[in-house]
Structures are given as structure tokens and as C-alpha cells.
Amino acid sequence: MPDIRFGVIGLRRGQSFVRVCRAVGGATVTALYDIDAARVAAAAAEIGARAFTDYEDFLAAEIDAVIIASPLPFHARQAITALAAGKHVLSEVTAADNLDDARALVAAARASRALYMLAENYRYLDEVELLKRLHDAGRFGELYFGEGEYLHDCRGLWFNDDGSLTWRGQGKLAVYCTHSLGPLLYITGERVASVGALAVPGGKFDPRVSNPTMHLLQMTTTGGIALRVRVDHVSPRPHQMAYYALQGTQGSYEAWRGHGDTSKVWLADEHEPSLFHAPAQWHPLDDQASRHIPERLAAPPEARLGGHGTSEYWLLRDFLAAARGERSVPIDVFVGLDYTLPGICAIESALAGGAPIAVPDPREW
Ligand SMILES: NC(=O)c1ccc[n+]([C@@H]2O[C@H](COP(=O)([O-])OP(=O)(O)OC[C@H]3O[C@@H](n4cnc5c(N)ncnc54)[C@H](O)[C@@H]3O)[C@@H](O)[C@H]2O)c1
């Protein structure tokens, strides 16, 4: 079968996907698009691809699929145009930053014969896959609480070299909740029914940057699971971009926090009982890995070229399999918006003092 020919948009994060395309097999990057002419020319020369600074020309090139890794506010509109041109789309997170674009994206995906997938790579982390398989095997019993945190001091990305604000500095990151929420929804198999959010005001570190310092989301899923997510791209502190926790009737899990800590579980079917006078103890999550995710442990070294463990490698393999017609898209436009829409609704909730907002089901649009 011929390789899927990719065009990559946005040559910073996009470079990770250029590397993973080479590692994964069955994919060739033939075209690159960026508004920075020097950057795209240099990147294209390195891999022997064509360089474009005009989006229409890029979409007319000989490509089957695009990977959208431009700044967040462009994702939805670039995806809509690519789908209309019949190109499969693998879009960086989030899928959209407002409801109008989200609706237009659903319409474009429905109208196109091409595929849409959200590149939510944290849902492909080995640890998340292990938790999914533990949950599916019933090891946590009935899950009723989940937690996620994305804590990443990105203040160093607020300004361009000339002192102007970048899109991040301008506060266009929206509520970037998919890395925390996506894995929780993947594990539970549910979507969010309502979200209430609090925003900590901005301007604490630089008066020119007024967007909120952090958002705290409290959500209820359609099946009644309580979820709590903290999204913080600002606070000065050690990074922890993949903190998760789960609580069920038969088990509990907490991810590593740092400072030598490792991820841990307590599972009723394997460990000591949880008693008031003899409390349960944590056990290493790693003990479960060889039984539940053997193929992940055997991933080749080049699977790590994406920058976030092996997540981009497994994600791209799924996208390629879907493009070849071997499977359905795992994070299609509806699932992608399930991960994205609570963040959009969270902004509205925070402006309303934290009042819960019903999160639309994009399948009903
Ligand atoms: N999933 C992940 O783990 C992960 C990691 C990093 C970044 N991201 C996401 O990837 C996207 C890009 O992030 P980044 O850090 O590379 O951003 P960036 O601002 O550092 O770089 C964006 C690149 O896109 C180019 N660009 C700007 N406007 C464009 C447009 N309209 N069309 C095409 N190219 C354009 C810029 O010239 C630059 O080369 C963001 O949405 C970010 O949130 C995701």
C-alpha cells in the first residue's frame, strides 16, 4: 500500500510530527506550510519536502492528509478548509476555541469524505492506556471520581523577540483542558454533562498579560462521575502536565507528583483490605504494566521522537490505520469536541461566577 502523504502546518510543534511520521512507517511528509517563510523553507530543505506560505496552494499540493500544528486559534478554520478540500485532518488540541467554530467543524466533518481526528496525545500515554485497561477489566469497581492537572509554566512563551505578545501572551490559549480531561473521558468512556469553573485573575506576573492565571473546572459526566481539572499555564513551579487520579468502589490511583514520587494504585482484588484500623497502602502502578500493556513496553526507541513518551507514535499509527480504512477514527470530531467543549463552556461559567453550564453534545448538532 502506498504511503499516506502528509502536509504539516506550523513548524514548531509540527516538527515533532515530522519526526514521528518518519519513525512510524507508511507516512511521508511531502509538504510544509507556515506563515514564516524562512522557517518553512529551512524545514522543507531538511526533509526534501515542498514549502508553502499560502494555504490554498498548500492544500492543492499532492497530499492526502494534513497535520495542523499552528497556534490554537487557527485549528478549527484550517481543519474546515482542509476537510472541504478532501484532505484527512489530524488537528492539534484543542479542536476549536469557540462554539461557532465547533459547530462549523462538525458540519465540515459531516460533509467531507475525508477523516477528522483530534491529536489528543495525552490520551495515548502509556500510563493512561494502562489505566484504561485496568478500568475495563473492572479493577477499580465503579468509578465515581477522577482528577486531572496540567501545570506548565509557559510564561517564557508570552513574548516575541520584538517584545510583542505571542498568541499565548494574548490569552488565546483558551481553557486548554484536553490533556487533563481527554484521558479521563477515554478511561471512563463518558462525556461531560455540565461544568462549573473558577478563574484566578491574571496580571499577577506581568501587567501586560491579563488572561486568567488558572482555571479550576468541576464537572459531572453523563453517567454521574465527578471530575475535577486544574489548567494552569502560568504558575512558577515545577511542571506536572500529566497528573491524574481515579477513585472507584474497588480501587484508587494517583499519578506521580514529582520529587522522586512514582504513580501508585491500591486495588481491592490484589492488595490488603482498606480498613479503618489497618489502612490500605499504595502499591507501584508499574507492577501492573507487564500484564496489561506489553506492546507498549516493547515500543521501539524511535517511538519516543514526538516529545511526550510514545504518545504521538501510537496516535499516528491509529490515524494511519483509519486513513487506510483498517479501523474507525478513535478521536473523531465528536469525541474531540467532547474533550474540547467543557473548556469553552468553562470560560462562560467562570464569567458567571462558577455557575454550572450544560455542555452540548455535538452529535445533536
Ligand atoms: N499536544 C501537545 O503535546 C502539544 C505540544 C506543544 C504544542 N501543542 C499545540 O500545538 C500548537 C502549536 O504550538 P507551538 O508551541 O508550536 O506554537 P508557536 O506559536 O511556538 O509556533 C507556531 C508555528 O506556527 C506558525 N504559524 C503562526 N500562525 C500560523 C498560521 N495561521 N498558519 C500556519 N502556521 C502559523 C508560526 O510561524 C510558528 O512556526 C498549539 O495549538 C499548541 O497548543 C500541543
The ligand as an ORCA input file, in Angstrom:
! r2SCAN-3c Opt
* xyz 0 1
  N      -0.190     18.091     22.090
  C       0.902     18.573     22.623
  O       1.528     17.937     23.447
  C       1.359     19.945     22.203
  C       2.655     20.368     22.476
  C       3.038     21.634     22.031
  C       2.144     22.431     21.339
  N       0.886     21.987     21.107
  C      -0.068     22.800     20.343
  O       0.441     22.965     19.029
  C       0.102     24.243     18.534
  C       1.363     24.993     18.128
  O       2.138     25.225     19.267
  P       3.596     25.861     19.161
  O       4.171     25.827     20.525
  O       4.343     25.192     18.059
  O       3.232     27.366     18.746
  P       4.235     28.506     18.272
  O       3.489     29.776     18.333
  O       5.512     28.397     19.007
  O       4.574     28.132     16.757
  C       3.559     28.070     15.810
  C       4.158     27.961     14.410
  O       3.060     28.164     13.550
  C       3.344     29.252     12.680
  N       2.082     29.953     12.434
  C       1.567     31.040     13.059
  N       0.364     31.348     12.533
  C       0.127     30.416     11.571
  C      -0.942     30.184     10.689
  N      -2.028     30.960     10.676
  N      -0.851     29.122      9.855
  C       0.221     28.326      9.840
  N       1.279     28.486     10.648
  C       1.217     29.532     11.509
  C       4.382     30.095     13.364
  O       5.150     30.822     12.406
  C       5.197     29.024     14.085
  O       6.184     28.478     13.248
  C      -0.661     24.936     19.637
  O      -2.025     24.806     19.437
  C      -0.235     24.206     20.876
  O      -1.198     24.308     21.859
  C       0.495     20.757     21.510
*
